[in-house]
């Protein structure tokens, strides 16, 4: 190759906006470009023949030795991103440079030796943008959860459970799947508040929501409809399974109590269940049916389950 050719290669080598370090098969530095010189504040001639791990003592030697061995044996390019190892080469030039690094096998002509060309790309700006974006996504997700969750009971609030009901009704109609709505409220809850105070009333609501949440199955949704009234959406279940599961919920609620200075507060709930029909106009009709069944459950003695019937 002519002197002009070498000059062009050298010019390109030193003008590229990422680091390049060439090491031999003993991990000795052969050459590096101006990018590395600027950040290391060392001339390439001063480190030629030096051990890479002595020039960069913070490098993870054991991990890199495994990486280098794989590159040399398989003669494949290996990569490591800033997300795996944010800073591989700790340059002394100041500031933290987040890096993507490539390890490229290079055959030494006329020998069996495999050198490695290390590419070091400064991805600090793009990584920062990605981290900021991920943080925004987390914040938005948290805000979305906050706006969807009832603060006291930590289950879906009225707005989100009603929206979920509309969505599930649409799915059930399209897929011809069974769908049931269970409405339940706590028996004599007003008396609890009047006798023991609203702090105890809040404890009762939390107890009930935690009890039901612990029993929830896949494809079930649970939310607070308002006050002491709750809503459970059950999709893809048979009627027998729905009745059996709701009875388990009823039994678990009624077997618990809240201890106070004034004594033990017994808890029970009444349940109304309605099956979705494709002929129903909207969610209000399904809610009304479940509410009618709930009213009957309370009228017939409370702490029981009534399935809605038009008869």
C-alpha positions in Angstrom: 0.0 0.0 0.0 1.3 3.5 -0.9 2.3 6.1 1.6 -0.7 8.1 0.5 -2.9 5.0 1.3 -1.5 4.7 4.8 -1.9 8.4 5.3 -5.6 8.2 4.4 -6.2 5.2 6.7 -4.4 7.0 9.5 -6.5 10.2 8.9 -9.8 8.2 9.0 -8.6 6.2 12.0 -8.0 9.4 14.0 -11.0 11.3 12.8 -13.8 8.8 13.6 -15.9 9.9 16.6 -15.4 6.7 18.7 -12.5 5.0 20.4 -10.5 2.2 18.8 -7.9 0.2 20.6 -6.1 -2.7 18.9 -4.6 -5.3 21.2 -2.5 -8.3 20.2 -3.1 -12.0 21.2 -1.4 -11.3 24.6 -3.6 -8.3 25.3 -0.8 -5.8 24.7 -1.8 -2.5 23.1 -0.7 -2.1 19.5 -2.3 1.2 18.8 -5.2 3.4 19.6 -6.8 6.4 17.9 -7.0 10.1 18.9 -10.4 9.6 20.5 -8.8 7.4 23.2 -5.7 9.6 23.4 -7.9 12.6 24.2 -9.9 10.8 26.9 -6.8 9.0 28.4 -4.6 12.1 28.0 -1.8 9.7 26.8 0.0 9.5 23.5 -0.5 6.2 21.7 3.3 5.8 21.4 3.7 5.9 25.1 1.4 2.9 25.7 2.4 0.7 22.7 3.3 -2.7 24.0 1.7 -2.1 27.4 -0.7 -4.6 29.0 -4.3 -3.3 28.5 -5.2 -4.2 32.1 -2.3 -2.2 33.4 -3.2 0.9 31.4 -6.8 0.5 32.5 -6.6 -1.1 36.0 -10.4 -0.7 36.5 -11.3 -3.1 33.7 -13.0 -6.3 34.9 -10.1 -8.6 34.0 -11.8 -12.0 34.6 -14.9 -11.1 32.7 -13.0 -9.6 29.8 -10.6 -12.5 29.6 -13.6 -14.8 29.0 -15.0 -12.3 26.5 -11.6 -12.1 24.6 -11.2 -15.9 24.6 -14.6 -16.3 23.0 -13.8 -13.7 20.3 -10.4 -15.3 19.5 -11.7 -18.9 19.4 -14.9 -18.3 17.6 -13.7 -15.3 15.6 -17.0 -13.6 16.0 -17.8 -10.1 17.0 -18.9 -9.7 20.6 -20.8 -6.7 22.0 -21.6 -5.2 25.4 -24.1 -2.4 25.9 -24.1 0.4 28.5 -27.2 -1.3 29.9 -25.1 -4.4 30.7 -22.0 -2.5 31.8 -22.5 1.3 31.9 -18.8 2.2 32.0 -16.3 -0.3 30.8 -13.3 2.0 30.2 -13.0 4.5 33.0 -11.3 7.4 31.3 -9.5 10.0 33.5 -10.6 13.0 31.3 -13.5 13.8 33.7 -17.2 13.0 33.6 -18.9 9.7 33.2 -19.0 8.3 29.7 -21.7 5.6 29.2 -20.4 3.2 26.6 -21.3 0.6 24.0 -18.3 -1.6 23.2 -17.6 -4.0 20.3 -14.8 -6.6 20.3 -13.8 -7.4 16.7 -11.4 -10.3 15.8 -8.6 -9.2 13.5 -6.3 -11.8 11.8 -2.7 -10.9 12.0 -1.5 -11.6 8.4 1.0 -14.5 8.1 0.3 -15.8 11.6 -2.3 -17.7 13.5 -2.6 -14.8 15.9 -6.0 -13.1 16.4 -5.8 -9.5 17.5 -8.9 -7.7 18.9 -10.1 -4.3 17.8 -12.0 -2.7 20.6 -14.6 -0.1 19.6 -15.7 2.3 22.3 -18.8 4.4 21.5 -19.9 7.3 23.7 -23.6 6.8 24.1 -24.1 9.1 27.1 -26.6 11.4 25.4 -28.8 8.7 23.9 -28.6 6.6 27.1 -29.6 9.6 29.2 -32.5 10.2 26.9 -33.5 6.6 27.1 -33.3 6.7 30.9 -35.3 9.8 31.1 -37.9 8.2 28.8 -38.0 5.1 30.9 -38.4 7.3 34.0 -41.3 9.1 32.4 -42.9 5.8 31.4 -42.6 4.7 35.1 -44.1 8.0 36.3 -47.0 7.8 33.8 -47.6 4.2 34.8 -47.6 5.2 38.5 -50.0 8.1 37.8 -52.3 5.8 35.8 -52.3 3.3 38.6 -53.1 6.1 41.1 -56.0 7.3 39.0 -57.3 3.8 38.6 -57.0 2.6 42.2 -59.2 3.4 45.2 -56.9 5.1 47.8 -58.5 3.4 50.8 -59.0 -0.2 49.6 -56.3 -0.3 46.9 -58.6 -2.0 44.5 -60.0 -0.6 41.2 -62.0 2.6 41.8 -65.5 3.2 40.4 -64.4 4.8 37.2 -61.9 2.1 36.3 -64.1 -0.9 37.3 -67.0 0.5 35.3 -64.8 1.0 32.2 -63.5 -2.6 32.7 -67.1 -3.8 32.8 -67.9 -2.1 29.4 -64.7 -3.7 27.9 -65.5 -7.1 29.2 -69.1 -7.0 28.0 -67.8 -6.1 24.5 -65.4 -9.0 24.6 -68.1 -11.4 25.8 -70.5 -10.3 23.1 -67.8 -10.6 20.4 -66.5 -14.0 21.6 -69.8 -15.5 22.9 -68.1 -16.0 26.3 -70.0 -16.3 29.6 -69.7 -13.2 31.8 -71.1 -12.6 35.3 -71.3 -9.5 37.4 -71.4 -9.8 41.2 -72.4 -6.8 43.3 -72.0 -7.1 47.1 -72.1 -4.7 50.0 -71.3 -5.1 53.7 -74.2 -5.8 56.1 -75.1 -3.2 58.7 -72.1 -1.1 57.7 -73.8 2.1 58.8 -74.3 0.7 62.3 -70.5 -0.2 62.4 -69.6 3.4 61.5 -72.2 4.8 64.0 -71.1 2.5 66.8 -67.4 2.2 66.4 -66.5 5.3 64.3 -65.2 5.8 60.7 -61.7 4.7 61.5 -63.0 1.2 62.4 -65.3 1.4 59.3 -62.2 2.0 57.2 -60.5 -1.0 58.7 -63.5 -3.1 57.8 -63.4 -1.9 54.2 -59.7 -2.7 54.0 -60.2 -6.1 55.5 -62.9 -7.0 53.1 -60.9 -5.8 50.0 -57.8 -7.7 51.1 -59.8 -10.8 51.8 -61.4 -10.8 48.3 -58.2 -9.8 46.6 -56.4 -12.8 48.1 -59.1 -15.1 46.5 -59.1 -13.6 43.0 -58.5 -15.8 40.0 -57.3 -15.1 36.5 -59.8 -13.1 34.4 -61.6 -11.7 37.5 -61.7 -8.0 38.2 -62.5 -6.4 41.5 -63.4 -2.8 42.4 -65.1 -0.5 44.8 -68.4 0.7 43.4 -69.0 3.2 46.1 -69.2 3.4 49.9 -69.4 -0.2 51.2 -70.5 -1.6 47.8 -68.1 -3.6 45.7 -68.2 -5.1 42.2 -66.6 -8.3 40.9 -66.4 -9.2 37.1 -66.1 -12.9 36.3 -65.3 -13.9 32.8 -65.2 -17.4 31.2 -66.5 -19.2 34.3 -69.5 -21.6 34.4 -72.4 -20.6 36.6 -71.7 -23.4 39.1 -68.1 -22.2 39.4 -69.2 -18.6 39.9 -71.6 -19.6 42.6 -69.1 -21.8 44.3 -66.4 -19.2 44.3 -68.7 -16.4 45.5 -69.8 -18.6 48.3 -66.2 -19.1 49.3 -65.7 -15.3 49.3 -68.9 -14.9 51.4 -67.7 -17.5 53.9 -64.2 -16.0 54.2 -65.6 -12.5 54.8 -68.1 -13.7 57.5 -65.5 -15.8 59.3 -63.4 -12.7 60.0 -63.7 -9.9 62.5 -62.1 -6.6 63.5 -60.9 -6.2 67.1 -61.5 -2.9 68.8 -61.4 -1.5 72.3 -65.1 -1.7 72.4 -65.1 -5.4 71.4 -65.1 -7.6 68.3 -66.8 -6.3 65.1 -68.4 -9.1 63.1 -68.5 -8.7 59.4 -70.7 -10.2 56.7 -71.8 -9.3 53.2 -74.7 -9.9 50.8 -74.2 -10.8 47.2 -76.2 -10.3 44.0 -75.1 -12.0 40.8 -76.3 -11.3 37.2 -75.4 -13.1 34.0 -74.6 -11.0 30.9 -76.9 -11.4 28.0 -76.1 -10.3 24.5 -79.5 -8.8 24.4 -78.6 -6.3 27.1 -78.4 -2.7 25.8 -75.6 -1.6 28.0 -73.6 -2.0 31.3 -76.4 -0.2 33.2 -78.8 -3.0 32.5 -76.3 -5.6 33.8 -75.6 -3.5 36.9 -79.3 -3.0 37.5 -79.9 -6.8 37.4 -77.1 -7.5 39.8 -78.3 -4.7 42.1 -81.8 -6.2 42.1 -80.4 -9.6 43.2 -78.3 -7.8 45.9 -81.4 -6.1 47.2 -83.2 -9.4 47.5 -80.2 -11.0 49.3 -80.4 -8.2 51.9 -84.2 -8.4 52.1 -84.1 -12.2 52.7 -81.8 -12.0 55.7 -78.3 -10.9 54.5 -75.1 -12.8 54.4 -76.3 -14.8 51.4 -76.1 -15.0 47.6 -79.0 -14.4 45.2 -78.8 -15.0 41.4 -80.8 -12.6 39.4 -83.9 -13.9 37.8 -86.6 -12.0 35.8 -89.3 -14.2 37.4 
